[in-house]
Amino acid sequence: MRVAPAGGTAVQDHVALAEIELCGELIIAASAAEDRLSMESIDQVLRVAEERAEPPAA
């Protein structure tokens, strides 16, 4: 069995961490809502409009 070495040498996947954060925000929004989240509400939580407004990276 292999065990990760002690000392904080873990590699961070920034994309995966961002996705986990967004999932957490969705869970919080869904638990606070009285009913199912609308597509517009989901887009707002995921900041879809902000992503569309930003110019594409070169």
N, C-alpha and C positions, 0 to 999 in steps of 0.2 A: 504494500500500500504506500502511495506517495502522499506526503503531507506538505502543504505550503510552508516555506521557510518563515520563521518568525522575523520580525524586523520591518514590516510594512512594505514589502516588495510587490504588492498586488498591482496589477495593471488595471487602469480605469478605462472603461469604455464610455466616453462622454455621450455618445448617441443613446446607448442603453440607459444611462442615468437620466437623461432628459426625458426619455419615454416613460420611465418609471415615475418621474415627477409629474408628468402630464396625467398618467393613470391615477395617481394619488389625488390630483386636483379634480378629476372626473368623479372619483368615488366620493370625495367630500361634497361636491355639488349635488350629486345624486342623493346622498343621504340627507342633505338639507332641503331638497325639493319635496313639495307635497305630492307631486305626480311625476310621471316619467319626464325626463328631459327632452325638450324639443330639439330638432336638428340645429336650430339657430342657437339654442342654449349651449349645446355641445360645441359648436363652432366657436362660440364666445369663450368658453372655458379653455379650449385648445388654442385660442388666439389665431384662428384660421385667417381672419380678415387682415391681421397684422402681417402674417406671412405673405399674403397676396399683395399687400401694399409695398413691401420691400422690393427694391430692384434686384434682379438676379445677380448672383456673384459671378464675377468674370473669371 
